[in-house]
Every structure is written in structure tokens, then in C-alpha cells.
Amino acid sequence: MARARTTPGLPLALQALLAVAAGVAQAASLAWPWSGEPLWWLQIASMAMLAWLVRPQATASVAWRRGAAIGGLFATAWLAGTFWWLFISMHTYGGLAAPLAVAAVLGLAAFLGSYYAVMLGLFCRLALANRALTAIVFGAFWLLAELARGTLWTGFPWGAGGYAHVDGPLAVLARILGVYGVGAVAAMLAMLAVQWRPGDLRHWRLWGLAGVLAAGLAGATLERHCAVNLCHTPSARAAPPMTLELLQGNIPQDEKFQQGSGVPMALKWYADALRDARADLVVAPETAIPLLPQQLMPGYLEGIQQRYAQGSQAALLGIPLGSETLGYTNSVLGIGPGHQKTPYRYDKHHLVPFGEFIPPFFRWFTAMMDIPLGDFNRGTVGQAPFAWAGQRIAPNICYEDLFGEELGARFANPAQAPTVFVNFSNIGWFGDTVAIDQHLHISRMRSLEFERPMVRATNTGATAIIDHRGVVTHQLARHTRGVLKGEVWGRGMDAASGWHITPYAWWVSRWGLVPLWIFGGLALVFALVARRWQTVRGN
């Protein structure tokens, strides 16, 4: 009876080396280190190498454990190569000994990589004979691993494979399937490619699957062209363009919370920039004001509120809020005419482990670092947007834009859905690294999924304006102090032409990621049935 095997004839050490090399290539595909650009073809090539290593063979059998090991090595190399910059926050800014910081990054990558090890081990154990079904199951199992990483233990889906495709041909699927669905399709294509043989020109099942995928891509491309270019006529835009000034303070991370240097520097620069701004909306990044309101000098916050109390301007400010009694939040304040007495407030919901909350049993680890950590309170999912200049502006803080299913909760009522997203971030913790590029592409993927512009105000970069097509239209040089001026068109508010939301926004606002879990679960059940049928027929 045929079983899945890793590549016959190759020494185990070479198989392991190829798996690690493919994982590193996948990491590089998310943001090429020398340009910061995503490389969709490199992501598919790295997946093709993984698929080749674990593809089913009809001539020999190998224990599923080797497939799990190949999957674990690939995923650990990929994830460690993706978020290696965590070393900088722990060692450079946290004072954690370099060997311990390296061990922490590798340990996290190995833990998250275990999801892929389990699913690829199961894939090898099933050893399906039908190659079209094998490609579908490979993509579905990859999807299940990605979903597990993105949801379990609060989720850490940074670097999902689909992000490499924001500029590729599969980008058209984002508005329908989301980033996880894009990654699953890429995995299917990779397995199809490595199983192709010269005689397959006569193999109707593979032609059928390839035809379905091609037709789906063509249909998605045509539908997206209509939605983005034809349906988004001037009458379908939310309002006239809103002018923006995005503030990038470039406060050194090692001084940002120091009372004798970074704090007064930030308070003065942001106060001056807010005073001199002339745009409809002025945005200051995450914790631009690094103190609680009660810690500020008397009249500081009141002066900013008074500046925007009248006229046609408003401001969104990143600031911590709360007290020892009520608890603290990482928040955004919205001020402007009509918000003098009760400013708009957004509280971050998806908190960063080890930064904004300390997981159980890990206080010993955070105690070894000299970083201002705390246990923050969570805001709710789907908080009301900030209404201004004819737009509904939906804030998200730091890596909250990584969780499209949570941003999507605001689209349950299309008539009240956001027209513009605004991300407030401080990536200064990770230095001048590809973390900045990776986060920019994450925001671009959200724009593709929801067809809404994403405005980004950050401390060190990437401060940018992204339109509803996922295209960066304006960007400020990173690690510089300055103001990015531009304008943004909101999307989706014209009742005359119908409230516009994407298919992804429609289903994710109602069911979250459940439809993807169901697809992966059904594929697993079908694969088990197919495996049983193979066994019975073989006997």
C-alpha cells in the first residue's frame, strides 16, 4: 500500500537542510531584505520545495514522523527568519543576555512551528493516491496550521504566507478569501506543480483542478476590477478627499519613556506639530503622548483640546489612559469640534503578549528584562468609529491590523462600516529592520481584504497612506522626524449606489474565521475517508 514519504534517495541531513533553506526563503519572500518588497513567486517556490519533500510516492513508505520533522524544521526556520527582530527588543532594549534572547526567538518559532509539524505529519500518514485530492488536502492542512497559529493562545499570525502575495496574481483573492485563503491556494498550487508529470496532459482530474483554479482566479480578477475601478466611481466615494497630516516623531526607543530625555522631547515636538497642522485630520502615533493625562503638566492636554475645539480640523492621538484603580489601556483620543467635553476614545483590544500583558507562568521571564511592561485592560471588539469630515474612521493600534477577523467585526452593518482605517504603531522596539516592511504589507493586505484605505502613523516608520487597492500612495522616510501630508478617499458610504463591502468583509463580520475552519475540517474528514477507501480497495 502506498504511503507518503519524504524524497527517496536523499540523505536525511540533506532533506533537513533543504527544509531549512526553504523556510528561510519563505521568510525572505514576505519582505526581501534588500528592498523590503514581497516576492510572491519566492513564496510559492519555497512551498513547492516543502511540497516536494513530503509529496506522496507510490513506490516506498516512510514513517509520518519524518514528514512531521520536515514540516517542523521548515516552519521553525521560516518563523525565526521572519520575526528574528524580536531579539532586538529583548536584548538591545530589554537587556536580556544575547544567548537567552536567541533561545527565546527560536523557542517561540519552534512552538508555533509545531502546528505545521503536526499537520504535515498527518498529511504524510494519509498518503493519498489521487494527486488532485492531495493538492487540495495539502492546502487545507496548511490552512489549519495557519489558523491554529493565528488564533490559539491569543494568536500570533505575523508572517502568514499569504502576505507575500499583496503584489502578486493571487492578490485578487484577498477580497474573497482573506490572507489565510490566499496562503491555502498558494499551497495547493505548489503541490500541484511538484506532482506534475509529462503524461499529465492526458490526466483529466489534474486538468480539471487546474481549470477550476484558473477560472476562479479569472473570475476574481474580473470581479475585483469591477468593484475597485468601476463600482468605485466618484459618486460611490464616501465624501470629498480628506486631507491628512501624519506625525512621525522618531523618538529613540531607548529614550522614549525616559523623563530626562525622550518624554520632554516627545511632548514638545508633538505639541508643536499639532499646533501648526492645517489638515482636516492630524494623526499622532501609538503612545505619541507617553504619559497618562494625570501625569502631564497642567494645561498640556487641555491646550491641544482647545486648539481643535473650533474650526474644521480634528486630531487622533495615541496615549495611555486609566489609573491604578481602574486599570490602564493603550488608547487613542479623538478631539475636534463637538468633542471638547467628551473626546472620542478607542481602547486597544488585541494586546501584545509579554508587552501589554504577561501570560500565566511567564512573569519570571519578563522579570529578566528592563522594559516598561504592564497588564493592560482590553477594549471591546468592534468599537465605534470616529466620525469626521464625512468619514467613519476606524482606529487600530500596533499589530491589531494583523487580525482581519477582528477588524471585520465592524462591517456587520454595512451602513455603519468604516470608510477609512487608521493604524497607530511604534515599531521602534525592533530597530531599522524588515519588521517595518512586514508591517506595511500587513496593512496593505487589510486594504485589499476590505477595499478600504489604511492610514498609518508610526513613531519610526512606516508612516504611509495606502489606498483601497493596497497601493502605497504616500510614505515618509523611516527613522526620520517629520510630517507626512496627503489626502485619502474613504470608501463605501454612498447609499444611492449601495453600501459596498467585500465578500470577505461580509462573511468574516458574521462568522469570523469559522468558514475556513469548516473547510479545513471537512477536508480532513474527506481525506480520512479517502484513505480508508484506498486501504479497503488495496486489500
Secondary structure per residue as TSV (DSSP state, phi and psi in degrees):
chain	resnum	aa	ss	phi	psi
A	1	M	-	360.0	134.6
A	2	A	-	-71.2	140.9
A	3	R	-	-130.9	158.3
A	4	A	B	-69.4	145.3
A	5	R	-	-143.1	154.6
A	6	T	S	-77.0	170.5
A	7	T	-	-55.4	119.6
A	8	P	T	-67.3	140.8
A	9	G	T	90.9	-17.9
A	10	L	S	-87.7	134.6
A	11	P	-	-58.9	149.3
A	12	L	H	-58.8	-39.2
A	13	A	H	-62.5	-38.1
A	14	L	H	-69.5	-38.3
A	15	Q	H	-61.3	-43.0
A	16	A	H	-63.6	-41.4
A	17	L	H	-63.7	-41.8
A	18	L	H	-64.4	-38.8
A	19	A	H	-63.6	-43.6
A	20	V	H	-65.3	-43.9
A	21	A	H	-61.9	-41.1
A	22	A	H	-65.3	-38.2
A	23	G	H	-64.0	-42.3
A	24	V	H	-63.5	-38.8
A	25	A	H	-63.9	-38.7
A	26	Q	H	-63.9	-40.4
A	27	A	H	-60.5	-43.9
A	28	A	H	-66.3	-28.9
A	29	S	H	-67.3	-23.1
A	30	L	H	-72.5	-32.7
A	31	A	S	-163.8	101.6
A	32	W	-	-57.1	125.5
A	33	P	T	-56.0	-28.2
A	34	W	T	-93.0	-9.7
A	35	S	T	-135.3	-20.1
A	36	G	-	81.2	-1.8
A	37	E	-	-84.3	146.3
A	38	P	-	-77.5	145.0
A	39	L	-	-122.2	96.3
A	40	W	H	-63.8	-37.1
A	41	W	H	-67.3	-33.1
A	42	L	H	-70.4	-34.7
A	43	Q	H	-63.9	-44.5
A	44	I	H	-66.9	-37.4
A	45	A	H	-63.9	-41.2
A	46	S	H	-66.4	-39.0
A	47	M	H	-67.0	-34.1
A	48	A	H	-64.7	-38.0
A	49	M	H	-64.5	-43.1
A	50	L	H	-61.6	-45.0
A	51	A	H	-61.8	-38.3
A	52	W	H	-65.1	-35.8
A	53	L	H	-70.4	-28.4
A	54	V	H	-116.9	13.2
A	55	R	-	-66.6	147.2
A	56	P	B	-66.0	143.6
A	57	Q	-	-127.7	152.0
A	58	A	S	-101.5	7.1
A	59	T	S	-115.0	-13.0
A	60	A	-	-158.1	170.6
A	61	S	-	-133.7	144.4
A	62	V	-	-136.1	144.4
A	63	A	-	-58.1	146.2
A	64	W	H	-62.0	-21.6
A	65	R	H	-60.4	-34.4
A	66	R	H	-70.0	-37.3
A	67	G	H	-62.9	-40.1
A	68	A	H	-64.4	-39.5
A	69	A	H	-65.1	-42.3
A	70	I	H	-61.3	-45.3
A	71	G	H	-63.0	-40.8
A	72	G	H	-65.9	-40.7
A	73	L	H	-65.8	-44.4
A	74	F	H	-57.9	-50.5
A	75	A	H	-67.6	-39.2
A	76	T	H	-64.7	-43.5
A	77	A	H	-65.3	-42.5
A	78	W	H	-62.5	-48.5
A	79	L	H	-72.2	-41.3
A	80	A	H	-63.6	-37.8
A	81	G	H	-71.9	-16.9
A	82	T	H	-86.4	-50.8
A	83	F	S	-112.5	38.6
A	84	W	T	-59.9	-25.6
A	85	W	T	-66.6	-9.8
A	86	L	H	-58.7	-26.7
A	87	F	H	-56.6	-39.4
A	88	I	I	-64.4	-44.6
A	89	S	I	-65.1	-38.2
A	90	M	I	-78.6	-41.0
A	91	H	I	-90.7	-55.5
A	92	T	I	-67.1	-46.9
A	93	Y	I	-98.4	-24.3
A	94	G	T	-96.5	-13.5
A	95	G	-	74.9	11.9
A	96	L	-	-73.4	136.6
A	97	A	-	-54.3	139.6
A	98	A	H	-54.0	-46.3
A	99	P	H	-60.3	-37.6
A	100	L	H	-69.7	-37.3
A	101	A	H	-65.8	-41.7
A	102	V	H	-61.2	-45.6
A	103	A	H	-61.6	-37.1
A	104	A	H	-65.6	-43.6
A	105	V	H	-63.8	-47.1
A	106	L	H	-65.4	-38.1
A	107	G	H	-64.0	-43.1
A	108	L	H	-63.9	-43.7
A	109	A	H	-62.2	-41.8
A	110	A	H	-67.2	-39.4
A	111	F	H	-63.3	-49.2
A	112	L	H	-67.3	-32.5
A	113	G	H	-68.1	-17.6
A	114	S	H	-64.6	-27.5
A	115	Y	H	-62.2	-41.8
A	116	Y	H	-71.8	-34.8
A	117	A	H	-61.7	-44.6
A	118	V	H	-62.8	-46.7
A	119	M	H	-69.8	-36.5
A	120	L	H	-74.8	-31.3
A	121	G	H	-63.0	-42.3
A	122	L	H	-66.5	-39.0
A	123	F	H	-58.5	-45.1
A	124	C	H	-67.3	-35.2
A	125	R	H	-65.7	-34.1
A	126	L	H	-71.7	-38.2
A	127	A	-	47.8	61.5
A	128	L	-	-72.7	140.6
A	129	A	S	-84.9	-32.2
A	130	N	-	-75.7	121.9
A	131	R	H	-74.2	-34.0
A	132	A	H	-64.7	-44.9
A	133	L	H	-64.3	-37.3
A	134	T	H	-58.7	-42.9
A	135	A	H	-64.5	-42.1
A	136	I	H	-65.0	-44.9
A	137	V	H	-66.8	-38.2
A	138	F	H	-60.2	-45.4
A	139	G	H	-64.5	-39.5
A	140	A	H	-67.4	-40.5
A	141	F	H	-68.2	-37.5
A	142	W	H	-61.4	-41.7
A	143	L	H	-60.0	-44.5
A	144	L	H	-61.9	-40.7
A	145	A	H	-64.1	-42.7
A	146	E	H	-63.5	-41.8
A	147	L	H	-64.4	-40.5
A	148	A	H	-61.9	-44.4
A	149	R	H	-64.8	-33.7
A	150	G	H	-83.4	-9.7
A	151	T	H	-126.5	-35.9
A	152	L	G	-71.8	146.3
A	153	W	G	56.2	42.3
A	154	T	G	74.0	-12.2
A	155	G	-	84.5	137.8
A	156	F	-	-144.3	75.1
A	157	P	-	-86.9	19.1
A	158	W	T	-58.0	129.0
A	159	G	T	87.3	19.2
A	160	A	-	-55.7	143.7
A	161	G	G	-57.4	-30.5
A	162	G	G	-62.3	-22.3
A	163	Y	G	-66.9	-20.3
A	164	A	G	-69.2	-10.5
A	165	H	G	-105.0	16.0
A	166	V	T	-63.9	-22.5
A	167	D	T	-112.9	6.2
A	168	G	S	-101.8	179.5
A	169	P	G	-63.6	-24.9
A	170	L	G	-79.7	-5.6
A	171	A	G	-58.7	-27.2
A	172	V	G	-65.1	-19.4
A	173	L	G	-83.2	-12.1
A	174	A	H	-61.3	-39.5
A	175	R	H	-70.4	-10.7
A	176	I	H	-108.3	-47.2
A	177	L	H	-106.5	-18.8
A	178	G	H	78.8	175.9
A	179	V	H	-63.9	-37.0
A	180	Y	H	-67.8	-38.5
A	181	G	H	-66.2	-38.3
A	182	V	H	-60.8	-44.3
A	183	G	H	-62.9	-37.1
A	184	A	H	-66.4	-41.8
A	185	V	H	-63.5	-40.8
A	186	A	H	-60.8	-39.4
A	187	A	H	-65.8	-41.4
A	188	M	H	-60.7	-45.7
A	189	L	H	-62.0	-38.5
A	190	A	H	-63.2	-44.4
A	191	M	H	-68.5	-37.2
A	192	L	H	-60.0	-43.2
A	193	A	H	-63.8	-43.5
A	194	V	H	-76.7	-15.6
A	195	Q	H	-92.4	-6.3
A	196	W	-	-68.5	138.6
A	197	R	-	-128.6	157.7
A	198	P	G	-55.0	-36.1
A	199	G	G	-77.3	-2.2
A	200	D	G	-73.4	-7.2
A	201	L	G	-61.2	-18.5
A	202	R	G	-105.5	6.4
A	203	H	-	-94.1	101.8
A	204	W	H	-66.8	-31.1
A	205	R	H	-66.2	-45.4
A	206	L	H	-67.5	-39.0
A	207	W	H	-61.6	-38.4
A	208	G	H	-62.7	-46.8
A	209	L	H	-64.7	-44.0
A	210	A	H	-60.9	-38.8
A	211	G	H	-65.5	-40.9
A	212	V	H	-62.0	-45.7
A	213	L	H	-63.1	-42.8
A	214	A	H	-64.6	-43.1
A	215	A	H	-64.6	-39.6
A	216	G	H	-62.3	-43.7
A	217	L	H	-64.0	-42.2
A	218	A	H	-63.9	-44.1
A	219	G	H	-64.1	-42.0
A	220	A	H	-64.9	-38.1
A	221	T	H	-63.9	-45.4
A	222	L	H	-64.7	-42.3
A	223	E	H	-66.4	-39.8
A	224	R	H	-68.5	-38.2
A	225	H	H	-59.3	-42.4
A	226	C	I	-65.4	-48.7
A	227	A	I	-64.5	-41.1
A	228	V	I	-84.0	-40.3
A	229	N	I	-102.9	-34.4
A	230	L	I	-94.7	-46.7
A	231	C	S	-73.9	-23.1
A	232	H	S	-92.5	56.7
A	233	T	-	-74.0	168.9
A	234	P	G	-52.3	-34.8
A	235	S	G	-69.8	-20.9
A	236	A	G	-91.5	-2.8
A	237	R	B	-76.0	155.5
A	238	A	S	-69.2	-27.9
A	239	A	S	177.7	177.8
A	240	P	S	-57.6	160.8
A	241	P	-	-61.6	144.1
A	242	M	E	-99.1	125.0
A	243	T	E	-77.6	147.0
A	244	L	E	-130.3	149.4
A	245	E	E	-133.7	115.0
A	246	L	E	-105.0	122.7
A	247	L	E	-94.5	129.1
A	248	Q	E	-124.0	99.6
A	249	G	-	-75.1	-24.3
A	250	N	-	50.5	46.6
A	251	I	-	-77.6	123.7
A	252	P	-	-54.1	133.3
A	253	Q	T	-62.2	-34.9
A	254	D	T	-75.3	-5.7
A	255	E	T	-116.6	-9.4
A	256	K	T	-54.0	-38.5
A	257	F	T	-109.2	18.2
A	258	Q	-	-90.5	124.9
A	259	Q	T	-63.6	-28.0
A	260	G	T	-89.7	-4.3
A	261	S	T	-143.0	-74.3
A	262	G	H	-65.1	-39.0
A	263	V	H	-64.3	-54.4
A	264	P	H	-63.0	-32.7
A	265	M	H	-61.7	-47.2
A	266	A	H	-65.5	-45.8
A	267	L	H	-60.5	-42.8
A	268	K	H	-69.9	-47.5
A	269	W	H	-65.0	-45.6
A	270	Y	H	-68.2	-35.9
A	271	A	H	-62.7	-42.7
A	272	D	H	-65.3	-43.6
A	273	A	H	-65.7	-39.5
A	274	L	H	-67.0	-36.2
A	275	R	H	-67.5	-39.7
A	276	D	H	-88.9	-8.2
A	277	A	-	-65.7	149.2
A	278	R	-	-127.4	2.2
A	279	A	S	-80.2	165.7
A	280	D	S	-61.1	-41.3
A	281	L	E	-132.2	130.3
A	282	V	E	-114.9	132.7
A	283	V	E	-126.0	125.8
A	284	A	-	-110.0	141.5
A	285	P	-	-73.6	-177.1
A	286	E	T	-51.5	130.6
A	287	T	T	45.8	36.9
A	288	A	S	-56.4	-43.3
A	289	I	S	-90.3	105.0
A	290	P	-	-84.5	7.7
A	291	L	S	-121.6	156.8
A	292	L	-	-66.7	151.8
A	293	P	G	-53.1	-39.3
A	294	Q	G	-72.6	-11.4
A	295	Q	G	-93.9	-11.0
A	296	L	S	-75.2	156.2
A	297	M	-	-62.0	145.2
A	298	P	T	-54.8	132.0
A	299	G	T	87.7	-6.5
A	300	Y	H	-64.4	-58.3
A	301	L	H	-68.9	-35.6
A	302	E	H	-63.3	-35.7
A	303	G	H	-63.7	-40.0
A	304	I	H	-66.1	-42.5
A	305	Q	H	-62.0	-40.1
A	306	Q	H	-66.0	-36.0
A	307	R	H	-59.7	-35.0
A	308	Y	T	-106.8	14.7
A	309	A	S	-71.8	-27.6
A	310	Q	S	-132.3	164.5
A	311	G	S	98.9	-155.9
A	312	S	S	-122.5	31.0
A	313	Q	-	-123.3	152.8
A	314	A	E	-140.9	163.2
A	315	A	E	-138.5	145.9
A	316	L	E	-117.8	126.0
A	317	L	E	-122.9	132.7
A	318	G	E	-81.2	126.1
A	319	I	E	-158.9	141.8
A	320	P	E	-77.1	144.4
A	321	L	E	-130.8	162.6
A	322	G	E	118.1	-168.5
A	323	S	E	-153.1	170.7
A	324	E	T	-62.7	-32.1
A	325	T	T	-75.6	-46.3
A	326	L	T	-88.2	-16.4
A	327	G	E	91.9	168.6
A	328	Y	E	-116.0	153.9
A	329	T	E	-134.4	149.3
A	330	N	E	-90.3	112.7
A	331	S	E	-132.4	170.4
A	332	V	E	-126.2	132.3
A	333	L	E	-106.1	134.8
A	334	G	E	-110.2	123.4
A	335	I	E	-127.3	148.2
A	336	G	S	169.1	-178.8
A	337	P	T	-54.3	129.6
A	338	G	T	91.2	-6.2
A	339	H	-	-121.3	23.4
A	340	Q	S	-68.3	-48.7
A	341	K	S	-79.9	-38.4
A	342	T	S	-129.1	90.4
A	343	P	-	-62.9	150.8
A	344	Y	E	-62.7	145.3
A	345	R	E	-138.7	132.5
A	346	Y	E	-124.5	129.0
A	347	D	E	-110.5	131.1
A	348	K	-	-59.2	133.6
A	349	H	-	-95.9	-51.0
A	350	H	S	-91.4	98.8
A	351	L	-	-82.6	153.1
A	352	V	-	-84.9	121.8
A	353	P	B	-59.4	140.7
A	354	F	T	72.6	-10.9
A	355	G	T	-108.7	-48.3
A	356	E	T	-113.0	-10.8
A	357	F	B	-153.2	151.2
A	358	I	-	-105.4	115.9
A	359	P	-	-59.8	152.8
A	360	P	T	-55.8	141.6
A	361	F	T	73.3	7.6
A	362	F	-	-117.5	12.5
A	363	R	H	-64.1	-28.9
A	364	W	H	-62.6	-33.5
A	365	F	H	-72.7	-47.1
A	366	T	H	-67.6	-25.1
A	367	A	T	-66.5	-19.9
A	368	M	T	-82.5	-4.5
A	369	M	S	-115.3	147.0
A	370	D	-	-100.8	70.3
A	371	I	S	-129.0	138.2
A	372	P	-	-69.1	91.1
A	373	L	-	-102.5	162.5
A	374	G	-	-166.3	167.9
A	375	D	-	-102.1	102.8
A	376	F	-	-90.8	155.5
A	377	N	-	-79.9	151.9
A	378	R	-	-94.7	140.2
A	379	G	-	-79.7	175.8
A	380	T	-	-88.5	161.4
A	381	V	T	-79.3	140.9
A	382	G	T	76.5	35.6
A	383	Q	-	-65.3	154.0
A	384	A	-	-62.4	144.5
A	385	P	-	-75.7	168.7
A	386	F	E	-92.2	115.1
A	387	A	E	-87.0	120.4
A	388	W	E	-160.8	140.3
A	389	A	T	52.9	38.4
A	390	G	T	76.5	10.1
A	391	Q	E	-116.5	157.0
A	392	R	E	-111.6	106.5
A	393	I	E	-100.6	120.7
A	394	A	E	-107.3	108.2
A	395	P	E	-74.9	153.6
A	396	N	E	-147.8	147.7
A	397	I	E	-115.7	130.5
A	398	C	G	56.2	-125.2
A	399	Y	G	-87.6	16.9
A	400	E	G	-62.7	-27.4
A	401	D	G	-71.6	-1.1
A	402	L	G	-78.1	-17.0
A	403	F	-	-111.7	83.8
A	404	G	H	-60.7	-31.3
A	405	E	H	-65.8	-28.4
A	406	E	H	-81.8	-40.0
A	407	L	H	-62.2	-34.2
A	408	G	G	-67.8	-18.7
A	409	A	G	-60.1	-22.8
A	410	R	G	-78.1	-3.6
A	411	F	G	-103.0	9.9
A	412	A	S	-60.9	-36.7
A	413	N	S	-109.2	101.5
A	414	P	G	-56.0	-30.9
A	415	A	G	-70.9	-16.2
A	416	Q	G	-116.0	11.8
A	417	A	-	-70.1	153.5
A	418	P	-	-61.2	150.1
A	419	T	S	-106.5	-19.5
A	420	V	E	-144.7	136.1
A	421	F	E	-97.0	145.2
A	422	V	E	-129.8	123.0
A	423	N	E	-103.1	131.9
A	424	F	E	-112.6	117.9
A	425	S	E	-139.7	159.3
A	426	N	-	-137.6	97.2
A	427	I	-	-94.1	10.6
A	428	G	G	-59.4	-23.3
A	429	W	G	-59.1	-21.6
A	430	F	G	-114.5	14.2
A	431	G	-	68.2	-165.4
A	432	D	S	-91.5	76.7
A	433	T	S	-128.0	-179.1
A	434	V	H	-67.9	-7.5
A	435	A	H	-56.1	-36.7
A	436	I	H	-65.0	-46.3
A	437	D	H	-66.0	-42.7
A	438	Q	H	-59.8	-43.4
A	439	H	H	-67.9	-35.3
A	440	L	H	-60.7	-43.5
A	441	H	H	-69.7	-30.1
A	442	I	H	-61.6	-46.3
A	443	S	H	-62.6	-38.4
A	444	R	H	-63.4	-38.1
A	445	M	H	-64.4	-38.3
A	446	R	H	-63.5	-37.8
A	447	S	H	-63.1	-39.2
A	448	L	H	-66.8	-41.7
A	449	E	H	-65.9	-41.8
A	450	F	H	-104.5	-9.2
A	451	E	T	52.0	50.0
A	452	R	-	-129.5	143.2
A	453	P	-	-65.8	150.9
A	454	M	E	-122.9	119.7
A	455	V	E	-101.0	132.5
A	456	R	E	-121.7	121.4
A	457	A	E	-115.8	121.3
A	458	T	E	-133.4	164.5
A	459	N	S	-74.5	-43.5
A	460	T	S	-125.3	-5.1
A	461	G	S	128.5	158.8
A	462	A	-	-90.8	110.9
A	463	T	-	-81.1	119.6
A	464	A	E	-157.4	163.7
A	465	I	E	-118.0	124.5
A	466	I	E	-115.8	129.1
A	467	D	-	-83.3	-177.7
A	468	H	T	-70.0	-8.7
A	469	R	T	-96.8	4.1
A	470	G	S	81.1	15.2
A	471	V	-	-96.5	130.6
A	472	V	E	-76.6	113.8
A	473	T	E	-95.5	-28.6
A	474	H	E	-142.1	142.1
A	475	Q	E	-153.3	137.6
A	476	L	-	-92.2	143.2
A	477	A	-	-57.5	132.8
A	478	R	T	-72.2	156.4
A	479	H	T	53.8	39.3
A	480	T	S	-131.2	157.5
A	481	R	-	-98.5	125.2
A	482	G	E	-178.5	-176.3
A	483	V	E	-125.0	125.3
A	484	L	E	-93.2	120.3
A	485	K	E	-107.3	137.2
A	486	G	E	-172.9	-164.2
A	487	E	E	-144.0	159.8
A	488	V	E	-139.7	140.9
A	489	W	-	-99.1	121.2
A	490	G	-	-72.2	163.9
A	491	R	B	-134.6	141.1
A	492	G	S	100.9	12.3
A	493	M	-	-106.3	4.1
A	494	D	-	-85.8	104.2
A	495	A	G	-66.3	-28.2
A	496	A	G	-63.2	-36.8
A	497	S	G	-101.3	6.0
A	498	G	-	93.8	138.0
A	499	W	-	-68.1	125.8
A	500	H	-	-98.4	119.9
A	501	I	-	-134.8	153.3
A	502	T	-	-77.9	161.8
A	503	P	H	-56.1	-40.7
A	504	Y	H	-60.7	-46.5
A	505	A	H	-61.0	-37.1
A	506	W	H	-63.9	-51.4
A	507	W	H	-79.9	-32.6
A	508	V	H	-72.5	-27.1
A	509	S	H	-71.4	-22.4
A	510	R	H	-97.2	-39.9
A	511	W	H	-125.0	3.5
A	512	G	T	61.5	-137.6
A	513	L	T	-92.6	7.9
A	514	V	H	-56.6	-43.1
A	515	P	H	-58.3	-35.8
A	516	L	H	-70.5	-39.9
A	517	W	H	-60.9	-40.5
A	518	I	H	-64.3	-44.0
A	519	F	H	-59.5	-47.4
A	520	G	H	-62.7	-40.3
A	521	G	H	-65.6	-41.8
A	522	L	H	-64.8	-38.7
A	523	A	H	-62.5	-39.2
A	524	L	H	-63.2	-46.7
A	525	V	H	-62.2	-45.0
A	526	F	H	-62.7	-39.0
A	527	A	H	-65.1	-39.9
A	528	L	H	-63.8	-41.1
A	529	V	H	-64.7	-43.8
A	530	A	H	-62.9	-39.0
A	531	R	H	-63.8	-42.1
A	532	R	H	-64.4	-40.7
A	533	W	H	-64.3	-40.1
A	534	Q	H	-59.3	-42.9
A	535	T	H	-64.5	-45.2
A	536	V	H	-64.1	-45.1
A	537	R	H	-65.1	-34.7
A	538	G	H	-68.9	-27.9
A	539	N	-	-84.2	360.0
